[in-house]
Amino acid sequence: MIFVACGLLLLGTLFYVFYPERHIEEQHQKTRLEYLRERKDVLYDNLRDLNFEYRAGKYVQEDYAVQQAALEDEAAEVLAEIDLLEARSH
């Protein structure tokens, strides 16, 4: 009896997770500007996490500097593109 209940629960879960969405055309399509703003937020979170972990002693100075520079470079590119898109829209 427990196997039947577990099997039904498993089937229900798989159906819920993998059932295709019927109204895909009604879903909101992100604009490039929305995507970039989300990416900026993620990069800022990553920089905060990196600084916290460096202060906690999880990174050596060299690794921290390399990762920080890469994140800051990507953030600068994202911010530049956001500024460009916002200037075009106004």
MODELLER restraints for C-alpha pairs under 7 A, 6 or more apart:
rsr = mdl.restraints
at = mdl.atoms
rsr.add(forms.Gaussian(group=physical.xy_distance, feature=features.Distance(at['CA:33:A'], at['CA:82:A']), mean=6.30, stdev=0.5))
rsr.add(forms.Gaussian(group=physical.xy_distance, feature=features.Distance(at['CA:33:A'], at['CA:85:A']), mean=6.85, stdev=0.5))
rsr.add(forms.Gaussian(group=physical.xy_distance, feature=features.Distance(at['CA:36:A'], at['CA:78:A']), mean=6.23, stdev=0.5))
rsr.add(forms.Gaussian(group=physical.xy_distance, feature=features.Distance(at['CA:36:A'], at['CA:82:A']), mean=6.60, stdev=0.5))
rsr.add(forms.Gaussian(group=physical.xy_distance, feature=features.Distance(at['CA:40:A'], at['CA:75:A']), mean=6.22, stdev=0.5))
rsr.add(forms.Gaussian(group=physical.xy_distance, feature=features.Distance(at['CA:40:A'], at['CA:78:A']), mean=6.51, stdev=0.5))
rsr.add(forms.Gaussian(group=physical.xy_distance, feature=features.Distance(at['CA:43:A'], at['CA:71:A']), mean=6.54, stdev=0.5))
rsr.add(forms.Gaussian(group=physical.xy_distance, feature=features.Distance(at['CA:43:A'], at['CA:75:A']), mean=6.27, stdev=0.5))
rsr.add(forms.Gaussian(group=physical.xy_distance, feature=features.Distance(at['CA:47:A'], at['CA:68:A']), mean=6.82, stdev=0.5))
rsr.add(forms.Gaussian(group=physical.xy_distance, feature=features.Distance(at['CA:47:A'], at['CA:71:A']), mean=6.78, stdev=0.5))
rsr.add(forms.Gaussian(group=physical.xy_distance, feature=features.Distance(at['CA:53:A'], at['CA:59:A']), mean=6.85, stdev=0.5))
rsr.add(forms.Gaussian(group=physical.xy_distance, feature=features.Distance(at['CA:54:A'], at['CA:64:A']), mean=6.67, stdev=0.5))
